[in-house]
Amino acid sequence: MELVSKPYARAFTEFAKARPEVLCVTADLTSSCEVDGFRDNYPDQYYSMGMAEQNMMSVCGGLAMEGYRPFIHTFAVFLYRRPFDQLVCSVAYSNRKVRLMGFLPGITTPGGITHQAIEDIAVLRSVPNMTILETGDATEVESVLEVADAVEGPVYVRVLRGQVPRLFSEPFRFNRLRELSKGDDLVVLSAGITTEEAMRATAALKKAGMGITHLHASTLKPFDSETLLDAVSNARHGIITLENHTIIGGLGSIAAELMAEHGTGKKLIRLGLKDTFAHGASRPYLMKKYGLDALALVKAAETLTGKETGLSEEDLLAVRLDEVHSENKAEAL
C-alpha cells in the first residue's frame, strides 16, 4: 500500500490555480492545512483572516454572494463550534457555495478536547442545506475537491492531512457507498480513518470463516440509503458501524435512523466514542483506548454472530495494511 505525503496540498493547487473564482481562505493555520504553497504561488486567490473564525464565516458568505467560491481551511473543530451562528445565518440559511475544509477530524490529533472535532457530524447533520463529506484515503483527498465544488450550497469536508494511505484506486463518488468486501454474515459500515482498521479486521475475519459485507461511507449527508439497506437486509446477524466520532449523531445514528424508518429488524452495534471526550495522545493509542480499532471490530463481530474466532491483536498485526503507517503519521498540531 502506498503512503502519500500531503495529497491535499497538490490537489488543491491543481484544482484552484485555473479557477480564479476559487478563493483559499484560512484562519491562521495556513501551513497546518497544507495551503502555504498555494499562498506563495497564487497570492491573489489567498486570504488570511487570522484567528477570527466568526468574522471569516460571515466574510465568506458575502464573497459567495458575489460569485466567488471560498474554500475555508482550518481545523475541523474551529469550523462549527466557534462560528456556529455565523455558519447558520451567513452561509447555510442563504445556501451559499462555501466549502468548509476541516482538518484533524475526530481523534486524528493529540490536541485534546479543544482540537478534537468529535461531534461535528452530529451538529452539522442538523443544519439545513449542509452537505457532509469525509475522506478516507489519499485518493479521496485528491478527488474530493471536484465533488465538493459541484454541490449547490455549503459543504463540510473532513480532510486527512500529512502522510495518508492510498486504499482505493477509484476516485470519490458523491453519495455512493464503496463495497470493499461481500459476505452474508454481517455488514461493517466505516468512514474516514476507521476504514483502514476495518479492512484489517475484515481480512482476518474472512480468513476465520466469517462472511462480511464492508461498506465505506464518504458522503454522510445525503446518504446512500438504498445500498446500506440492501446489504443489511441480506445480512444474517446485523451490522456494525465504526466511526471516528461520538456514536451519538454520527454514522451509527445514520444507520439506526434508516433501519428504523424502513423496518429493518437487524441488530446494530455502534463503535466509536461512547458519550465521552477523548484526551491528548497519539492516534493509535486513542483508537485502541476508545474501541475504534481493528481489534474492537473483531470483538464486536464475535458478539454479533456469537462465533469465537480466536483472533488476537498479534493476528491483526499480521494483516496490517502498512506496518509503518502509524510511525510515519504526522500528528502534531
Phi, psi and omega in degrees: 000135180281140173250118188257131180270122176049058180296331182292321183304312180290318184296317182292320179299313180296324182288314191271335189296332180262007181235088185297340179281347176277125181246137177263113183244134180228164179237063176066025179227043187298303181290328179293338177253015170062031177243017178292325176295320177296317178304316184291327185265335182226063186297335181289344179253013185241134178224125175256121183263001182070189182277068183216068188296327180295314176297317180302318182296316180293319178299317181293327173299319177292319178299319179295324178296332180269007175100358175278163178237086181286134172249110182274130181241114172198181177292145186307318185297333181274000180267346184225334180285304183289313187258033188299317181298317178292325177299314181291310189280324185264341185240301187288315182301318180271002174057046182281151178277074176247132182252121184259101184266101188262113180267159182057054178290146174059228185260030175281003179232144175275013188283359179077192192296334180289340184241355184261111179276088185257352180232017185296319180295316179301315181293310188280339171299331184278352183270119178302149179075354185275130171259140182235124178239153177219131179269142182241349179201181183295323180297319179289324175299318182290331188251358184287335184296316177298320181294313180297320184291338181279351182277134175273098182131180184289147180225133174251129183236127171274113189251136173268143182231179177072224179268116189239131180289148173262108181261332189240149174262336181268141183289171177303129174242131184294129175054044176226122174286137175274130174266110184264339172204164185228130177193167187245011176275313181203166177250136170247125178244119183228167178206156175059221185292342181286343180294322177299317177295318180296324178295322176297313183294316183293327177298317180289320181294322178295322176295332178276004175095015181259131180270119187231129166265115181254120179246133177253126181258128175241343171248115184261336172211113000294186183222143181282076186292326183298313180296317180296312184294323176298316181295315182294321181296335180264001181268130182297318192252339179131209190221146173239129174254144182225121187215151177269068192185164170296147180288353180269109174092357182258220186299318179297322178291323176302312180298316181298317180298314181295317180295320179293316182296329183257008175066033179275102186273066178238155180288150180227130171244126180255121176252130181167194176289125187263081177052047180215153168277149172272175175234179185283120178190177180291156180301311179301320179297314182294321179296322178288314183299319185260009173073042178249011187254183185297321181295320178299322179291320177300314180297321178294322178296321177295319178296316183294319184267344185073019183246123175278127181264338184075008181286139180242175177298327178294321177298322181289328175297329181292338178249021177300135183290326177210111189290345179253006185302310185293327179289327182274345188296125177275107187247359182292160179290000000 
